[in-house]
């Protein structure tokens, strides 16, 4: 899949998925392969709620040097333990797979 680049707070995320305003959604994106292309929700739902739904349906994995990162790790801890003294930005990769297509 085509890699897209997101930059936020000095961290580059590289992957083949949906991003924010600077990224494009390719037609072959895993999001389009989901059985339900829409999520019905309350008008009171927040973006974080929708993100939880997508993360529940998709297997999102954050990687550093081809190793999976634990969910509880902060960017500061990662930077101090693996990137301190190196040139910016810290580069992370991510992969996305549909959990239901295993």
C-alpha positions as a Python dict, from the first residue, in 0.01 Angstrom:
ca = {
    (1, 'X'): (0, 0, 0),
    (2, 'X'): (100, 360, -56),
    (3, 'X'): (261, 531, 242),
    (4, 'X'): (126, 858, 372),
    (5, 'X'): (298, 1105, 595),
    (6, 'X'): (154, 1278, 897),
    (7, 'X'): (345, 1530, 1103),
    (8, 'X'): (232, 1618, 1453),
    (9, 'X'): (442, 1758, 1735),
    (10, 'X'): (772, 1662, 1576),
    (11, 'X'): (669, 1298, 1525),
    (12, 'X'): (637, 1148, 1178),
    (13, 'X'): (394, 863, 1132),
    (14, 'X'): (435, 656, 818),
    (15, 'X'): (178, 404, 709),
    (16, 'X'): (-83, 307, 458),
    (17, 'X'): (-397, 430, 620),
    (18, 'X'): (-628, 718, 692),
    (19, 'X'): (-468, 1026, 844),
    (20, 'X'): (-568, 1380, 919),
    (21, 'X'): (-589, 1687, 700),
    (22, 'X'): (-262, 1633, 510),
    (23, 'X'): (-325, 1271, 416),
    (24, 'X'): (-531, 1120, 140),
    (25, 'X'): (-753, 814, 160),
    (26, 'X'): (-655, 572, -116),
    (27, 'X'): (-936, 375, -278),
    (28, 'X'): (-770, 51, -168),
    (29, 'X'): (-758, 159, 198),
    (30, 'X'): (-855, -101, 456),
    (31, 'X'): (-1130, 134, 574),
    (32, 'X'): (-1319, 71, 251),
    (33, 'X'): (-1291, -304, 307),
    (34, 'X'): (-1495, -289, 627),
    (35, 'X'): (-1837, -448, 596),
    (36, 'X'): (-2011, -139, 729),
    (37, 'X'): (-1886, 183, 574),
    (38, 'X'): (-2080, 405, 814),
    (39, 'X'): (-2109, 429, 1190),
    (40, 'X'): (-2446, 535, 1330),
    (41, 'X'): (-2396, 746, 1640),
    (42, 'X'): (-2553, 1011, 1856),
    (43, 'X'): (-2499, 1379, 1776),
    (44, 'X'): (-2337, 1396, 2120),
    (45, 'X'): (-2067, 1148, 2020),
    (46, 'X'): (-1715, 1285, 2024),
    (47, 'X'): (-1432, 1209, 1785),
    (48, 'X'): (-1263, 995, 2052),
    (49, 'X'): (-1572, 772, 2060),
    (50, 'X'): (-1554, 715, 1686),
    (51, 'X'): (-1183, 646, 1714),
    (52, 'X'): (-1257, 378, 1977),
    (53, 'X'): (-1509, 215, 1743),
    (54, 'X'): (-1257, 205, 1458),
    (55, 'X'): (-979, 75, 1683),
    (56, 'X'): (-1218, -193, 1807),
    (57, 'X'): (-1290, -305, 1449),
    (58, 'X'): (-937, -260, 1318),
    (59, 'X'): (-608, -390, 1451),
    (60, 'X'): (-394, -73, 1469),
    (61, 'X'): (-33, -138, 1559),
    (62, 'X'): (229, 132, 1623),
    (63, 'X'): (587, 37, 1534),
    (64, 'X'): (933, 174, 1611),
    (65, 'X'): (1231, 3, 1439),
    (66, 'X'): (987, -271, 1326),
    (67, 'X'): (896, -349, 1688),
    (68, 'X'): (546, -309, 1827),
    (69, 'X'): (503, -32, 2084),
    (70, 'X'): (296, -89, 2399),
    (71, 'X'): (-18, 124, 2425),
    (72, 'X'): (84, 275, 2759),
    (73, 'X'): (420, 411, 2634),
    (74, 'X'): (436, 790, 2611),
    (75, 'X'): (613, 975, 2332),
    (76, 'X'): (844, 1130, 2592),
    (77, 'X'): (949, 789, 2724),
    (78, 'X'): (1006, 659, 2371),
    (79, 'X'): (1209, 967, 2279),
    (80, 'X'): (1422, 951, 2596),
    (81, 'X'): (1486, 577, 2571),
    (82, 'X'): (1541, 543, 2195),
    (83, 'X'): (1584, 882, 2028),
    (84, 'X'): (1758, 1119, 2271),
    (85, 'X'): (2036, 1312, 2097),
    (86, 'X'): (1932, 1208, 1747),
    (87, 'X'): (1806, 1440, 1479),
    (88, 'X'): (1437, 1522, 1472),
    (89, 'X'): (1176, 1406, 1394),
    (90, 'X'): (1121, 1073, 1565),
    (91, 'X'): (982, 836, 1300),
    (92, 'X'): (707, 588, 1383),
    (93, 'X'): (526, 348, 1153),
    (94, 'X'): (182, 197, 1185),
    (95, 'X'): (-7, -91, 1032),
    (96, 'X'): (-381, -150, 1009),
    (97, 'X'): (-558, -479, 954),
    (98, 'X'): (-927, -563, 965),
    (99, 'X'): (-978, -773, 1281),
    (100, 'X'): (-1272, -956, 1130),
    (101, 'X'): (-1078, -1086, 827),
    (102, 'X'): (-837, -1312, 1016),
}
